[in-house]
Amino acid sequence: MQKHILLVDSDAESQSRLSQTLQQCNYRVSTAKTCAESLTMVERDRPDCIVFDVDLEGTSGTIMYSRLRRNADTRALPAVVCTSVGPRPVCFGTGIPVLSKNCSSDALLSTVSAAMA
C-alpha cells in the first residue's frame, strides 16, 4: 500500500520540489500551506508522516507540531522538519529529524523512510 505524506510548506517553490521528490518514490503526497489547513487535513485523511516547515503563513510549524503532540490521536504521527529557518531541535524535543530545505533528495527520502520505520 502506498504511504501517505502530508507536506506543509507555505513556499510554493519548495512545496513543489519536495512534493515531486516524494512522489517519484511512490509516496502519495497531500499539501497544505498553513497550520490550520494541515490540522484539518490530518483529521480528514491521516497521513503516515508529516513533513513541515517551521516558517508557515499565520501560525508557525512549531505550534502546529505541538498541537499534534498534545492530541492523543496524533501524538505518535511521525514528523520531519524541513526548513530554511535553521535547525531548532530544542523546539521539538528529541527524536524529530530536522533537515535543511536545500537537502538532497536522498537525504529527504531516507529521513522520511526512517521516521516511519
Biopython code that builds the backbone (N, CA, C, O; Angstrom):
import numpy as np
from Bio.PDB.StructureBuilder import StructureBuilder

atoms = [
    (1, "MET", "N", (0.831, -1.181, 0.000)),
    (1, "MET", "CA", (0.000, 0.000, 0.000)),
    (1, "MET", "C", (0.877, 1.246, 0.000)),
    (1, "MET", "O", (1.903, 1.291, 0.679)),
    (2, "GLN", "N", (0.475, 2.244, -0.753)),
    (2, "GLN", "CA", (1.218, 3.484, -0.895)),
    (2, "GLN", "C", (1.155, 4.301, 0.399)),
    (2, "GLN", "O", (0.073, 4.532, 0.938)),
    (3, "LYS", "N", (2.303, 4.731, 0.887)),
    (3, "LYS", "CA", (2.375, 5.557, 2.095)),
    (3, "LYS", "C", (1.956, 6.992, 1.761)),
    (3, "LYS", "O", (2.237, 7.506, 0.678)),
    (4, "HIS", "N", (1.276, 7.621, 2.727)),
    (4, "HIS", "CA", (0.755, 8.970, 2.551)),
    (4, "HIS", "C", (1.574, 9.969, 3.360)),
    (4, "HIS", "O", (1.736, 9.814, 4.570)),
    (5, "ILE", "N", (2.090, 10.996, 2.682)),
    (5, "ILE", "CA", (2.874, 12.055, 3.321)),
    (5, "ILE", "C", (2.090, 13.353, 3.231)),
    (5, "ILE", "O", (1.605, 13.709, 2.157)),
    (6, "LEU", "N", (1.959, 14.068, 4.347)),
    (6, "LEU", "CA", (1.412, 15.421, 4.335)),
    (6, "LEU", "C", (2.590, 16.382, 4.374)),
    (6, "LEU", "O", (3.378, 16.375, 5.319)),
    (7, "LEU", "N", (2.703, 17.206, 3.342)),
    (7, "LEU", "CA", (3.779, 18.185, 3.219)),
    (7, "LEU", "C", (3.199, 19.563, 3.511)),
    (7, "LEU", "O", (2.294, 20.021, 2.813)),
    (8, "VAL", "N", (3.722, 20.223, 4.545)),
    (8, "VAL", "CA", (3.201, 21.525, 4.963)),
    (8, "VAL", "C", (4.302, 22.566, 4.773)),
    (8, "VAL", "O", (5.304, 22.577, 5.488)),
    (9, "ASP", "N", (4.088, 23.440, 3.788)),
    (9, "ASP", "CA", (5.080, 24.465, 3.465)),
    (9, "ASP", "C", (4.365, 25.606, 2.759)),
    (9, "ASP", "O", (3.643, 25.368, 1.791)),
    (10, "SER", "N", (4.545, 26.827, 3.214)),
    (10, "SER", "CA", (3.876, 27.964, 2.590)),
    (10, "SER", "C", (4.629, 28.510, 1.382)),
    (10, "SER", "O", (4.106, 29.362, 0.663)),
    (11, "ASP", "N", (5.851, 28.029, 1.150)),
    (11, "ASP", "CA", (6.632, 28.444, -0.013)),
    (11, "ASP", "C", (6.313, 27.515, -1.188)),
    (11, "ASP", "O", (6.659, 26.334, -1.154)),
    (12, "ALA", "N", (5.664, 28.035, -2.213)),
    (12, "ALA", "CA", (5.194, 27.222, -3.336)),
    (12, "ALA", "C", (6.330, 26.486, -4.055)),
    (12, "ALA", "O", (6.169, 25.329, -4.442)),
    (13, "GLU", "N", (7.462, 27.141, -4.233)),
    (13, "GLU", "CA", (8.587, 26.512, -4.931)),
    (13, "GLU", "C", (9.132, 25.322, -4.139)),
    (13, "GLU", "O", (9.358, 24.250, -4.701)),
    (14, "SER", "N", (9.339, 25.510, -2.849)),
    (14, "SER", "CA", (9.829, 24.418, -2.000)),
    (14, "SER", "C", (8.805, 23.292, -1.932)),
    (14, "SER", "O", (9.160, 22.117, -2.013)),
    (15, "GLN", "N", (7.537, 23.655, -1.784)),
    (15, "GLN", "CA", (6.488, 22.646, -1.707)),
    (15, "GLN", "C", (6.463, 21.795, -2.977)),
    (15, "GLN", "O", (6.318, 20.574, -2.907)),
    (16, "SER", "N", (6.603, 22.435, -4.123)),
    (16, "SER", "CA", (6.590, 21.714, -5.397)),
    (16, "SER", "C", (7.787, 20.769, -5.518)),
    (16, "SER", "O", (7.633, 19.608, -5.899)),
    (17, "ARG", "N", (8.978, 21.274, -5.191)),
    (17, "ARG", "CA", (10.198, 20.455, -5.305)),
    (17, "ARG", "C", (10.156, 19.257, -4.368)),
    (17, "ARG", "O", (10.457, 18.134, -4.774)),
    (18, "LEU", "N", (9.784, 19.493, -3.116)),
    (18, "LEU", "CA", (9.741, 18.405, -2.137)),
    (18, "LEU", "C", (8.650, 17.394, -2.488)),
    (18, "LEU", "O", (8.844, 16.186, -2.350)),
    (19, "SER", "N", (7.512, 17.892, -2.939)),
    (19, "SER", "CA", (6.406, 17.021, -3.320)),
    (19, "SER", "C", (6.799, 16.112, -4.490)),
    (19, "SER", "O", (6.519, 14.913, -4.471)),
    (20, "GLN", "N", (7.442, 16.680, -5.496)),
    (20, "GLN", "CA", (7.885, 15.887, -6.648)),
    (20, "GLN", "C", (8.873, 14.802, -6.229)),
    (20, "GLN", "O", (8.796, 13.666, -6.695)),
    (21, "THR", "N", (9.794, 15.162, -5.353)),
    (21, "THR", "CA", (10.773, 14.177, -4.871)),
    (21, "THR", "C", (10.068, 13.012, -4.182)),
    (21, "THR", "O", (10.387, 11.851, -4.439)),
    (22, "LEU", "N", (9.126, 13.316, -3.320)),
    (22, "LEU", "CA", (8.399, 12.262, -2.601)),
    (22, "LEU", "C", (7.528, 11.427, -3.542)),
    (22, "LEU", "O", (7.456, 10.206, -3.400)),
    (23, "GLN", "N", (6.876, 12.073, -4.490)),
    (23, "GLN", "CA", (6.020, 11.353, -5.441)),
    (23, "GLN", "C", (6.833, 10.426, -6.339)),
    (23, "GLN", "O", (6.357, 9.353, -6.710)),
    (24, "GLN", "N", (8.040, 10.822, -6.687)),
    (24, "GLN", "CA", (8.892, 9.982, -7.522)),
    (24, "GLN", "C", (9.268, 8.680, -6.827)),
    (24, "GLN", "O", (9.640, 7.707, -7.483)),
    (25, "CYS", "N", (9.173, 8.661, -5.515)),
    (25, "CYS", "CA", (9.435, 7.436, -4.755)),
    (25, "CYS", "C", (8.143, 6.759, -4.343)),
    (25, "CYS", "O", (8.112, 5.982, -3.389)),
    (26, "ASN", "N", (7.093, 7.055, -5.057)),
    (26, "ASN", "CA", (5.807, 6.377, -4.919)),
    (26, "ASN", "C", (5.073, 6.681, -3.616)),
    (26, "ASN", "O", (4.270, 5.871, -3.153)),
    (27, "TYR", "N", (5.343, 7.837, -3.027)),
    (27, "TYR", "CA", (4.543, 8.276, -1.897)),
    (27, "TYR", "C", (3.330, 9.036, -2.439)),
    (27, "TYR", "O", (3.424, 9.728, -3.452)),
    (28, "ARG", "N", (2.205, 8.902, -1.761)),
    (28, "ARG", "CA", (1.046, 9.755, -2.051)),
    (28, "ARG", "C", (1.239, 11.010, -1.211)),
    (28, "ARG", "O", (1.386, 10.926, 0.008)),
    (29, "VAL", "N", (1.238, 12.172, -1.856)),
    (29, "VAL", "CA", (1.545, 13.420, -1.173)),
    (29, "VAL", "C", (0.340, 14.358, -1.198)),
    (29, "VAL", "O", (-0.228, 14.635, -2.254)),
    (30, "SER", "N", (-0.036, 14.837, -0.016)),
    (30, "SER", "CA", (-1.021, 15.907, 0.125)),
    (30, "SER", "C", (-0.248, 17.122, 0.594)),
    (30, "SER", "O", (0.764, 16.994, 1.283)),
    (31, "THR", "N", (-0.724, 18.310, 0.220)),
    (31, "THR", "CA", (-0.012, 19.521, 0.607)),
    (31, "THR", "C", (-0.937, 20.500, 1.319)),
    (31, "THR", "O", (-2.140, 20.558, 1.069)),
    (32, "ALA", "N", (-0.327, 21.261, 2.211)),
    (32, "ALA", "CA", (-1.011, 22.332, 2.933)),
    (32, "ALA", "C", (-0.042, 23.493, 3.060)),
    (32, "ALA", "O", (1.176, 23.312, 3.033)),
    (33, "LYS", "N", (-0.604, 24.697, 3.199)),
    (33, "LYS", "CA", (0.235, 25.892, 3.328)),
    (33, "LYS", "C", (0.194, 26.510, 4.710)),
    (33, "LYS", "O", (1.052, 27.326, 5.049)),
    (34, "THR", "N", (-0.799, 26.133, 5.523)),
    (34, "THR", "CA", (-0.960, 26.757, 6.835)),
    (34, "THR", "C", (-1.150, 25.691, 7.911)),
    (34, "THR", "O", (-1.441, 24.529, 7.629)),
    (35, "CYS", "N", (-0.975, 26.127, 9.135)),
    (35, "CYS", "CA", (-1.191, 25.250, 10.281)),
    (35, "CYS", "C", (-2.635, 24.771, 10.310)),
    (35, "CYS", "O", (-2.887, 23.575, 10.450)),
    (36, "ALA", "N", (-3.582, 25.687, 10.180)),
    (36, "ALA", "CA", (-4.999, 25.322, 10.249)),
    (36, "ALA", "C", (-5.370, 24.316, 9.160)),
    (36, "ALA", "O", (-6.063, 23.333, 9.423)),
    (37, "GLU", "N", (-4.906, 24.570, 7.943)),
    (37, "GLU", "CA", (-5.186, 23.654, 6.832)),
    (37, "GLU", "C", (-4.595, 22.273, 7.110)),
    (37, "GLU", "O", (-5.244, 21.258, 6.856)),
    (38, "SER", "N", (-3.380, 22.233, 7.624)),
    (38, "SER", "CA", (-2.727, 20.943, 7.877)),
    (38, "SER", "C", (-3.447, 20.150, 8.967)),
    (38, "SER", "O", (-3.615, 18.937, 8.844)),
    (39, "LEU", "N", (-3.875, 20.832, 10.039)),
    (39, "LEU", "CA", (-4.572, 20.126, 11.122)),
    (39, "LEU", "C", (-5.907, 19.557, 10.640)),
    (39, "LEU", "O", (-6.293, 18.460, 11.044)),
    (40, "THR", "N", (-6.611, 20.291, 9.785)),
    (40, "THR", "CA", (-7.855, 19.789, 9.197)),
    (40, "THR", "C", (-7.581, 18.573, 8.325)),
    (40, "THR", "O", (-8.322, 17.591, 8.369)),
    (41, "MET", "N", (-6.518, 18.639, 7.536)),
    (41, "MET", "CA", (-6.181, 17.524, 6.647)),
    (41, "MET", "C", (-5.782, 16.276, 7.432)),
    (41, "MET", "O", (-6.127, 15.160, 7.044)),
    (42, "VAL", "N", (-5.062, 16.462, 8.528)),
    (42, "VAL", "CA", (-4.668, 15.320, 9.365)),
    (42, "VAL", "C", (-5.903, 14.610, 9.906)),
    (42, "VAL", "O", (-5.946, 13.381, 9.951)),
    (43, "GLU", "N", (-6.893, 15.371, 10.310)),
    (43, "GLU", "CA", (-8.132, 14.773, 10.833)),
    (43, "GLU", "C", (-8.920, 14.059, 9.735)),
    (43, "GLU", "O", (-9.503, 13.001, 9.974)),
    (44, "ARG", "N", (-8.938, 14.625, 8.555)),
    (44, "ARG", "CA", (-9.734, 14.097, 7.445)),
    (44, "ARG", "C", (-9.095, 12.859, 6.802)),
    (44, "ARG", "O", (-9.795, 11.903, 6.470)),
    (45, "ASP", "N", (-7.787, 12.878, 6.630)),
    (45, "ASP", "CA", (-7.090, 11.799, 5.923)),
    (45, "ASP", "C", (-5.721, 11.613, 6.569)),
    (45, "ASP", "O", (-4.725, 12.162, 6.098)),
    (46, "ARG", "N", (-5.677, 10.833, 7.651)),
    (46, "ARG", "CA", (-4.465, 10.674, 8.466)),
    (46, "ARG", "C", (-3.277, 10.225, 7.621)),
    (46, "ARG", "O", (-3.321, 9.153, 7.016)),
    (47, "PRO", "N", (-2.214, 11.033, 7.572)),
    (47, "PRO", "CA", (-1.019, 10.633, 6.825)),
    (47, "PRO", "C", (-0.171, 9.639, 7.624)),
    (47, "PRO", "O", (-0.364, 9.455, 8.826)),
    (48, "ASP", "N", (0.762, 9.015, 6.930)),
    (48, "ASP", "CA", (1.724, 8.131, 7.591)),
    (48, "ASP", "C", (2.892, 8.925, 8.167)),
    (48, "ASP", "O", (3.602, 8.457, 9.057)),
    (49, "CYS", "N", (3.078, 10.149, 7.634)),
    (49, "CYS", "CA", (4.163, 11.023, 8.094)),
    (49, "CYS", "C", (3.822, 12.448, 7.680)),
    (49, "CYS", "O", (3.153, 12.668, 6.670)),
    (50, "ILE", "N", (4.283, 13.406, 8.461)),
    (50, "ILE", "CA", (4.115, 14.815, 8.109)),
    (50, "ILE", "C", (5.501, 15.439, 7.972)),
    (50, "ILE", "O", (6.353, 15.278, 8.845)),
    (51, "VAL", "N", (5.718, 16.152, 6.868)),
    (51, "VAL", "CA", (6.958, 16.880, 6.623)),
    (51, "VAL", "C", (6.565, 18.351, 6.630)),
    (51, "VAL", "O", (5.707, 18.763, 5.850)),
    (52, "PHE", "N", (7.184, 19.150, 7.505)),
    (52, "PHE", "CA", (6.736, 20.532, 7.620)),
    (52, "PHE", "C", (7.868, 21.523, 7.821)),
    (52, "PHE", "O", (8.948, 21.199, 8.314)),
    (53, "ASP", "N", (7.563, 22.747, 7.413)),
    (53, "ASP", "CA", (8.468, 23.873, 7.604)),
    (53, "ASP", "C", (8.115, 24.563, 8.926)),
    (53, "ASP", "O", (6.972, 24.489, 9.378)),
    (54, "VAL", "N", (9.067, 25.215, 9.530)),
    (54, "VAL", "CA", (8.839, 25.977, 10.749)),
    (54, "VAL", "C", (8.135, 27.287, 10.411)),
    (54, "VAL", "O", (7.279, 27.753, 11.163)),
    (55, "ASP", "N", (8.502, 27.877, 9.276)),
    (55, "ASP", "CA", (8.008, 29.192, 8.867)),
    (55, "ASP", "C", (6.783, 29.035, 7.963)),
    (55, "ASP", "O", (6.909, 28.937, 6.743)),
    (56, "LEU", "N", (5.591, 29.013, 8.581)),
    (56, "LEU", "CA", (4.335, 28.892, 7.843)),
    (56, "LEU", "C", (3.571, 30.201, 7.887)),
    (56, "LEU", "O", (3.817, 31.050, 8.743)),
    (57, "GLU", "N", (2.639, 30.355, 6.953)),
    (57, "GLU", "CA", (1.754, 31.523, 6.987)),
    (57, "GLU", "C", (0.890, 31.432, 8.240)),
    (57, "GLU", "O", (0.358, 30.367, 8.556)),
    (58, "GLY", "N", (0.751, 32.538, 8.947)),
    (58, "GLY", "CA", (-0.073, 32.535, 10.159)),
    (58, "GLY", "C", (0.664, 31.876, 11.310)),
    (58, "GLY", "O", (1.719, 32.348, 11.735)),
    (59, "THR", "N", (0.107, 30.790, 11.810)),
    (59, "THR", "CA", (0.675, 30.068, 12.945)),
    (59, "THR", "C", (1.888, 29.250, 12.505)),
    (59, "THR", "O", (1.864, 28.635, 11.439)),
    (60, "SER", "N", (2.926, 29.237, 13.299)),
    (60, "SER", "CA", (4.174, 28.568, 12.927)),
    (60, "SER", "C", (4.064, 27.046, 12.946)),
    (60, "SER", "O", (3.153, 26.474, 13.546)),
    (61, "GLY", "N", (5.014, 26.413, 12.275)),
    (61, "GLY", "CA", (5.098, 24.957, 12.289)),
    (61, "GLY", "C", (5.355, 24.414, 13.684)),
    (61, "GLY", "O", (4.942, 23.300, 14.006)),
    (62, "THR", "N", (6.033, 25.195, 14.512)),
    (62, "THR", "CA", (6.286, 24.783, 15.889)),
    (62, "THR", "C", (4.974, 24.627, 16.651)),
    (62, "THR", "O", (4.796, 23.661, 17.392)),
    (63, "ILE", "N", (4.061, 25.569, 16.471)),
    (63, "ILE", "CA", (2.751, 25.498, 17.116)),
    (63, "ILE", "C", (1.959, 24.320, 16.568)),
    (63, "ILE", "O", (1.331, 23.583, 17.328)),
    (64, "MET", "N", (1.986, 24.140, 15.244)),
    (64, "MET", "CA", (1.278, 23.026, 14.618)),
    (64, "MET", "C", (1.754, 21.695, 15.204)),
    (64, "MET", "O", (0.946, 20.838, 15.562)),
    (65, "TYR", "N", (3.061, 21.539, 15.295)),
    (65, "TYR", "CA", (3.641, 20.307, 15.814)),
    (65, "TYR", "C", (3.224, 20.078, 17.272)),
    (65, "TYR", "O", (2.899, 18.955, 17.657)),
    (66, "SER", "N", (3.236, 21.131, 18.069)),
    (66, "SER", "CA", (2.849, 20.965, 19.476)),
    (66, "SER", "C", (1.373, 20.591, 19.592)),
    (66, "SER", "O", (1.004, 19.833, 20.489)),
    (67, "ARG", "N", (0.531, 21.100, 18.715)),
    (67, "ARG", "CA", (-0.894, 20.722, 18.731)),
    (67, "ARG", "C", (-1.068, 19.245, 18.373)),
    (67, "ARG", "O", (-1.887, 18.547, 18.971)),
    (68, "LEU", "N", (-0.303, 18.783, 17.408)),
    (68, "LEU", "CA", (-0.366, 17.355, 17.051)),
    (68, "LEU", "C", (0.080, 16.490, 18.227)),
    (68, "LEU", "O", (-0.515, 15.443, 18.482)),
    (69, "ARG", "N", (1.107, 16.912, 18.935)),
    (69, "ARG", "CA", (1.644, 16.135, 20.054)),
    (69, "ARG", "C", (0.729, 16.137, 21.275)),
    (69, "ARG", "O", (0.752, 15.194, 22.066)),
    (70, "ARG", "N", (-0.063, 17.170, 21.434)),
    (70, "ARG", "CA", (-0.998, 17.233, 22.563)),
    (70, "ARG", "C", (-2.248, 16.385, 22.342)),
    (70, "ARG", "O", (-2.965, 16.072, 23.292)),
    (71, "ASN", "N", (-2.506, 16.017, 21.096)),
    (71, "ASN", "CA", (-3.690, 15.225, 20.757)),
    (71, "ASN", "C", (-3.323, 13.740, 20.814)),
    (71, "ASN", "O", (-2.411, 13.305, 20.111)),
    (72, "ALA", "N", (-4.009, 12.973, 21.629)),
    (72, "ALA", "CA", (-3.697, 11.547, 21.784)),
    (72, "ALA", "C", (-3.803, 10.788, 20.466)),
    (72, "ALA", "O", (-3.088, 9.806, 20.264)),
    (73, "ASP", "N", (-4.683, 11.224, 19.567)),
    (73, "ASP", "CA", (-4.863, 10.538, 18.284)),
    (73, "ASP", "C", (-3.728, 10.794, 17.299)),
    (73, "ASP", "O", (-3.501, 9.989, 16.396)),
    (74, "THR", "N", (-3.014, 11.905, 17.462)),
    (74, "THR", "CA", (-1.951, 12.243, 16.506)),
    (74, "THR", "C", (-0.564, 12.303, 17.144)),
    (74, "THR", "O", (0.419, 12.605, 16.468)),
    (75, "ARG", "N", (-0.486, 12.020, 18.419)),
    (75, "ARG", "CA", (0.776, 12.114, 19.158)),
    (75, "ARG", "C", (1.903, 11.289, 18.536)),
    (75, "ARG", "O", (3.054, 11.725, 18.517)),
    (76, "ALA", "N", (1.578, 10.112, 18.032)),
    (76, "ALA", "CA", (2.607, 9.213, 17.500)),
    (76, "ALA", "C", (2.861, 9.397, 16.003)),
    (76, "ALA", "O", (3.628, 8.635, 15.413)),
    (77, "LEU", "N", (2.236, 10.384, 15.389)),
    (77, "LEU", "CA", (2.421, 10.627, 13.963)),
    (77, "LEU", "C", (3.877, 11.004, 13.681)),
    (77, "LEU", "O", (4.370, 11.997, 14.216)),
    (78, "PRO", "N", (4.568, 10.222, 12.846)),
    (78, "PRO", "CA", (5.957, 10.563, 12.534)),
    (78, "PRO", "C", (6.041, 11.925, 11.842)),
    (78, "PRO", "O", (5.172, 12.282, 11.046)),
    (79, "ALA", "N", (7.082, 12.667, 12.153)),
    (79, "ALA", "CA", (7.237, 14.006, 11.593)),
    (79, "ALA", "C", (8.701, 14.282, 11.269)),
    (79, "ALA", "O", (9.614, 13.765, 11.912)),
    (80, "VAL", "N", (8.891, 15.123, 10.241)),
    (80, "VAL", "CA", (10.206, 15.575, 9.820)),
    (80, "VAL", "C", (10.107, 17.075, 9.577)),
    (80, "VAL", "O", (9.198, 17.531, 8.883)),
    (81, "VAL", "N", (11.026, 17.840, 10.136)),
    (81, "VAL", "CA", (11.096, 19.271, 9.872)),
    (81, "VAL", "C", (12.011, 19.467, 8.669)),
    (81, "VAL", "O", (13.111, 18.917, 8.613)),
    (82, "CYS", "N", (11.543, 20.253, 7.712)),
    (82, "CYS", "CA", (12.354, 20.598, 6.542)),
    (82, "CYS", "C", (12.240, 22.110, 6.391)),
    (82, "CYS", "O", (11.217, 22.612, 5.926)),
    (83, "THR", "N", (13.280, 22.836, 6.778)),
    (83, "THR", "CA", (13.177, 24.289, 6.906)),
    (83, "THR", "C", (14.440, 25.005, 6.462)),
    (83, "THR", "O", (15.527, 24.427, 6.436)),
    (84, "SER", "N", (14.278, 26.261, 6.118)),
    (84, "SER", "CA", (15.434, 27.123, 5.838)),
    (84, "SER", "C", (15.683, 28.066, 7.012)),
    (84, "SER", "O", (16.632, 28.849, 6.994)),
    (85, "VAL", "N", (14.830, 27.989, 8.029)),
    (85, "VAL", "CA", (14.946, 28.856, 9.207)),
    (85, "VAL", "C", (16.164, 28.477, 10.046)),
    (85, "VAL", "O", (16.731, 29.321, 10.741)),
    (86, "GLY", "N", (16.556, 27.233, 9.981)),
    (86, "GLY", "CA", (17.680, 26.768, 10.777)),
    (86, "GLY", "C", (17.207, 25.731, 11.766)),
    (86, "GLY", "O", (16.080, 25.810, 12.255)),
    (87, "PRO", "N", (18.040, 24.767, 12.069)),
    (87, "PRO", "CA", (17.610, 23.704, 12.983)),
    (87, "PRO", "C", (17.343, 24.242, 14.381)),
    (87, "PRO", "O", (18.142, 24.991, 14.945)),
    (88, "ARG", "N", (16.215, 23.845, 14.918)),
    (88, "ARG", "CA", (15.839, 24.233, 16.275)),
    (88, "ARG", "C", (15.357, 23.002, 17.026)),
    (88, "ARG", "O", (14.196, 22.942, 17.431)),
    (89, "PRO", "N", (16.227, 22.026, 17.216)),
    (89, "PRO", "CA", (15.774, 20.788, 17.843)),
    (89, "PRO", "C", (15.190, 20.978, 19.233)),
    (89, "PRO", "O", (14.390, 20.153, 19.676)),
    (90, "VAL", "N", (15.564, 22.034, 19.929)),
    (90, "VAL", "CA", (15.034, 22.274, 21.264)),
    (90, "VAL", "C", (13.518, 22.509, 21.196)),
    (90, "VAL", "O", (12.787, 22.129, 22.110)),
    (91, "CYS", "N", (13.056, 23.132, 20.117)),
    (91, "CYS", "CA", (11.624, 23.401, 19.952)),
    (91, "CYS", "C", (10.815, 22.115, 19.824)),
    (91, "CYS", "O", (9.632, 22.083, 20.164)),
    (92, "PHE", "N", (11.444, 21.072, 19.340)),
    (92, "PHE", "CA", (10.722, 19.857, 19.016)),
    (92, "PHE", "C", (11.033, 18.697, 19.937)),
    (92, "PHE", "O", (10.420, 17.637, 19.816)),
    (93, "GLY", "N", (11.949, 18.868, 20.833)),
    (93, "GLY", "CA", (12.328, 17.767, 21.697)),
    (93, "GLY", "C", (13.283, 16.839, 20.955)),
    (93, "GLY", "O", (13.804, 17.184, 19.895)),
    (94, "THR", "N", (13.499, 15.692, 21.509)),
    (94, "THR", "CA", (14.429, 14.753, 20.890)),
    (94, "THR", "C", (13.679, 13.833, 19.946)),
    (94, "THR", "O", (12.483, 13.590, 20.105)),
    (95, "GLY", "N", (14.386, 13.341, 18.988)),
    (95, "GLY", "CA", (13.828, 12.327, 18.107)),
    (95, "GLY", "C", (13.219, 12.818, 16.817)),
    (95, "GLY", "O", (12.940, 11.996, 15.945)),
    (96, "ILE", "N", (12.996, 14.104, 16.640)),
    (96, "ILE", "CA", (12.446, 14.582, 15.373)),
    (96, "ILE", "C", (13.579, 15.093, 14.494)),
    (96, "ILE", "O", (14.336, 15.978, 14.895)),
    (97, "PRO", "N", (13.692, 14.532, 13.300)),
    (97, "PRO", "CA", (14.766, 14.970, 12.407)),
    (97, "PRO", "C", (14.498, 16.370, 11.853)),
    (97, "PRO", "O", (13.356, 16.739, 11.580)),
    (98, "VAL", "N", (15.571, 17.134, 11.693)),
    (98, "VAL", "CA", (15.494, 18.480, 11.134)),
    (98, "VAL", "C", (16.421, 18.545, 9.929)),
    (98, "VAL", "O", (17.632, 18.360, 10.047)),
    (99, "LEU", "N", (15.822, 18.816, 8.755)),
    (99, "LEU", "CA", (16.579, 18.928, 7.510)),
    (99, "LEU", "C", (16.546, 20.363, 7.000)),
    (99, "LEU", "O", (15.638, 21.129, 7.321)),
    (100, "SER", "N", (17.535, 20.708, 6.213)),
    (100, "SER", "CA", (17.528, 21.977, 5.503)),
    (100, "SER", "C", (16.684, 21.813, 4.243)),
    (100, "SER", "O", (16.676, 20.740, 3.641)),
    (101, "LYS", "N", (15.973, 22.865, 3.839)),
    (101, "LYS", "CA", (15.159, 22.784, 2.624)),
    (101, "LYS", "C", (15.997, 22.471, 1.385)),
    (101, "LYS", "O", (15.484, 21.912, 0.415)),
    (102, "ASN", "N", (17.267, 22.824, 1.414)),
    (102, "ASN", "CA", (18.109, 22.538, 0.258)),
    (102, "ASN", "C", (18.821, 21.188, 0.386)),
    (102, "ASN", "O", (19.839, 20.954, -0.265)),
    (103, "CYS", "N", (18.284, 20.310, 1.223)),
    (103, "CYS", "CA", (18.870, 18.976, 1.383)),
    (103, "CYS", "C", (18.724, 18.190, 0.077)),
    (103, "CYS", "O", (17.898, 18.521, -0.774)),
    (104, "SER", "N", (19.514, 17.179, -0.057)),
    (104, "SER", "CA", (19.442, 16.333, -1.255)),
    (104, "SER", "C", (18.169, 15.492, -1.229)),
    (104, "SER", "O", (17.569, 15.275, -0.176)),
    (105, "SER", "N", (17.777, 15.031, -2.394)),
    (105, "SER", "CA", (16.625, 14.126, -2.492)),
    (105, "SER", "C", (16.854, 12.879, -1.665)),
    (105, "SER", "O", (15.945, 12.399, -0.987)),
    (106, "ASP", "N", (18.070, 12.352, -1.720)),
    (106, "ASP", "CA", (18.400, 11.142, -0.951)),
    (106, "ASP", "C", (18.242, 11.375, 0.544)),
    (106, "ASP", "O", (17.730, 10.513, 1.258)),
    (107, "ALA", "N", (18.685, 12.553, 1.027)),
    (107, "ALA", "CA", (18.557, 12.852, 2.459)),
    (107, "ALA", "C", (17.096, 12.947, 2.865)),
    (107, "ALA", "O", (16.709, 12.435, 3.916)),
    (108, "LEU", "N", (16.279, 13.598, 2.040)),
    (108, "LEU", "CA", (14.850, 13.712, 2.342)),
    (108, "LEU", "C", (14.193, 12.338, 2.383)),
    (108, "LEU", "O", (13.481, 12.006, 3.330)),
    (109, "LEU", "N", (14.438, 11.556, 1.360)),
    (109, "LEU", "CA", (13.787, 10.242, 1.274)),
    (109, "LEU", "C", (14.230, 9.293, 2.378)),
    (109, "LEU", "O", (13.408, 8.567, 2.937)),
    (110, "SER", "N", (15.509, 9.290, 2.694)),
    (110, "SER", "CA", (15.984, 8.388, 3.736)),
    (110, "SER", "C", (15.471, 8.843, 5.120)),
    (110, "SER", "O", (15.173, 8.006, 5.972)),
    (111, "THR", "N", (15.372, 10.137, 5.337)),
    (111, "THR", "CA", (14.890, 10.654, 6.612)),
    (111, "THR", "C", (13.394, 10.354, 6.796)),
    (111, "THR", "O", (12.964, 9.957, 7.879)),
    (112, "VAL", "N", (12.620, 10.545, 5.744)),
    (112, "VAL", "CA", (11.184, 10.242, 5.807)),
    (112, "VAL", "C", (10.980, 8.750, 6.040)),
    (112, "VAL", "O", (10.158, 8.353, 6.866)),
    (113, "SER", "N", (11.716, 7.939, 5.322)),
    (113, "SER", "CA", (11.597, 6.482, 5.483)),
    (113, "SER", "C", (11.956, 6.054, 6.906)),
    (113, "SER", "O", (11.264, 5.229, 7.502)),
    (114, "ALA", "N", (13.040, 6.617, 7.449)),
    (114, "ALA", "CA", (13.454, 6.280, 8.809)),
    (114, "ALA", "C", (12.426, 6.748, 9.838)),
    (114, "ALA", "O", (12.184, 6.062, 10.832)),
    (115, "ALA", "N", (11.824, 7.904, 9.604)),
    (115, "ALA", "CA", (10.817, 8.418, 10.545)),
    (115, "ALA", "C", (9.617, 7.486, 10.634)),
    (115, "ALA", "O", (9.015, 7.345, 11.698)),
    (116, "MET", "N", (9.270, 6.852, 9.522)),
    (116, "MET", "CA", (8.105, 5.961, 9.502)),
    (116, "MET", "C", (8.419, 4.540, 9.932)),
    (116, "MET", "O", (7.510, 3.730, 10.117)),
    (117, "ALA", "N", (9.715, 4.227, 10.095)),
    (117, "ALA", "CA", (10.114, 2.861, 10.454)),
    (117, "ALA", "C", (9.755, 2.508, 11.882)),
    (117, "ALA", "O", (10.027, 1.394, 12.330)),
]
sb = StructureBuilder()
sb.init_structure("model")
sb.init_model(0)
sb.init_chain("A")
sb.init_seg("    ")
for serial, (resi, resn, name, xyz) in enumerate(atoms, 1):
    if name == "N":
        sb.init_residue(resn, " ", resi, " ")
    sb.init_atom(name, np.array(xyz, "f"), 0.0, 1.0, " ", f" {name:<3s}", serial, name[0])
structure = sb.get_structure()
